[in-house]
Amino acid sequence: MNQQQFHVVLTGEVEPDQDPTAVAARLAALMKLSAEQARALVQGRANRVKADVDSATAERYQAALAKTGARVRLDPVAPRAASSGPKPEGGLESTNSPGPASNTAVDSAAMPLPPTGRQANSGMQPTLEPTLPPDHDTPYATPADTSLHPQAVRYCSQCGGEAPRLARICPHCQRRLPTLGRSREVAAVLALLPTGAWGIHRFYLGQWWGIFYFLFSFTGIPSLVSLVEFVVFLCTGRETWDRKYGHKSKVSPWLWLLPVVLFMVMFVGILAAIAIPAYQEYQIRAQVHQTLSDTTDLQRDIEDYIVRHQTAPASGSDIGRPGAGELQYASWRLDDRGVITLNFTGAESLQGQRLTLEPYLEGEALIWDCTGGTLAAKYRPPECRP
């Protein structure tokens, strides 16, 4: 017994909650039709899409076409005598009756023939079934990555109508739709600002190789390149820009992580370049201050000797001390004029540096002059700077 055969027919109508313009756009992308041919499929006239297929195949076609929002019906094929001539497979045959699209038998094994008179006048092609890879679930299955194709739909914020994703003008209210994907103006501004030398505009466009801008930013070449790119971006046409960057609605977080890490490394490097020398200078000044504090007792003994004898001690034995000694960060030596010479042995920058403490009377007050020696002024206390 022969298996029941069906014709797959587009009724020319759309589902109640669907917009005919959006449905036509989906059909055009699915069946590889022009916009004019797709619009003709939703103008109320039935068109046969596939003829003489078994029930399983017919249901697959019906499921795929139904996803576009168009109404599809399956017309059973009545038993009939052999056809006298071949018909093109998959051709669109228009009919004005609500029943089957045509009573003419269709030979599915026949090669496509030139369009009939009615098809030629409407501009439709006789064979509309695209050649799809074998891993597609249905003959009219859409590609897996729908974000790259104009049949993806978005909604107009003014009228709420559907529009193809990359459309610039709403097909219902004719209002301008906001730009999707990567903005040409934002990319141009990022290229013009100092961020262009760091390749931020390339990361914004989803291009990882912006890292090379950052790595060679010290040469000044990326600054010149980004300036040229600023002009190129602004001179690029809208359609060309949308074709290249309009589908990039999201940038991988991992791509943004790269410049963030680089900027963190740069920030830490700058911070280290400032903080490390400042800390080393602070450490040296702290050692100088500690050394001066350690000589306080020695200075007091010399002051007492000068007050009692009105002259400086000739040696350390006059004050009950040796002529030289060691401190935590320096060694000291006392000469015959009561002058204390400090030779620093602490931090590397201090080694070999000297500072002298020379007493003298100013009226009845004893003053210590600490401006002598080879120690740099930036390491001295304010009162000891020459």
Steps between C-alpha positions, in 0.01 A plus 500: 500500500630844408567737791277808528660804333459868592555843355660762734315828439551851638150641541613860447394597853697554820428415861290761687789614723749532213594795284486427124816703430702304756354170379597586142854581615526159670365319196746684276793390712370145542412432136773718344247733334513865416299742710240538221453125465468456876236772528297325231474193726307689772250686283208261548558267204595137557830377361617143480849460650552123474305244307442124539689429825424241767344599831829509696669727247192720474492547876866599502435765236193619688691534830784693338273741314275551802796645691494801269147590613336405169201267483569166336264220405550148371273402211458124444561390143215307343590187299539590137626370170862546394587852396558569135797729562747590770452794734771691686563375849437743784355766269255756635164453335239761573134413541194702581306212656520418876561135423813338357735735324464311172342187364783449256726205581859589590786268417743543796785339310487744213765766451396866549350656191481868408225688686145487376339809358333593825823450697705694246261795527527503880879470495501171696747223440373145443731334753518657847637222718852584623770238511567444871767301686394149606519586871198734485189367670264624230542603140426861592684509834655838571874529569611448860642853532193710429662818632697535177198499271245769427201270570565550872226736615495797732217731605456868427492713816256744333226276364592159642510338155750236394793582275799304370785526746736700277228730360565871530138612447187349661286355215178604681548853632805592289683620813876464523601200709789519749831356390573146610839340534805722515448873449713665234511828693607338829779307324618821331509694829694219672749507212543879525547522877823382670326164536566448128872460568410217742273322250179543702300564181612160368392326818167684469460350152574152637849475350753346738797624303450844654758366747772593250399866521555487875831316479646749250331814635834634624622528138229748398409293192162381640404866559551578128318181394202572724479856362476359146240248620295784648466650151437159340225416749314827437529457123367144502143473370221384730425187301865400483544563872190298589617215282833485684408593856119519520463142626748543789247567774722354770871479562638202688587586862829318444588753231443790737701320768815538292518884498385509864791276601740710292380822657529347846858398424573849367339661806693278740822575308445876521409472866812297569718747309373779725461316828821299514740800470286696746514214750877463458549874560277481807704206629829690458365811673376284785851353544657848502247619760566191714878557483463862613283383787766245603761779534288696749686365807838571340397856420378552857836389646686741270262784592559440871878504448486824301278669763736400780831571325395757238689299239441189287633161613831407334415129490243250609681434826419855617133405510554143612440348157718339234600707199274297263208262516228313308131582471218303335533662157833687524835528676608819683831670565584793732783741407693748718252782434203304632367438144308174455540338156238239404588246228182320389501122449124429468313508167696460178438862400638615837821300503806726481295816577604727789328752725680720755371649827707803602432684832542876537394765750256772401480729798426273793332234281679197355399428140570184298567561130397188304527643146846358432590173332425336167150367576243613239264774615185298421599245765571758774253646749389854403724663765807321363463596135768739369 
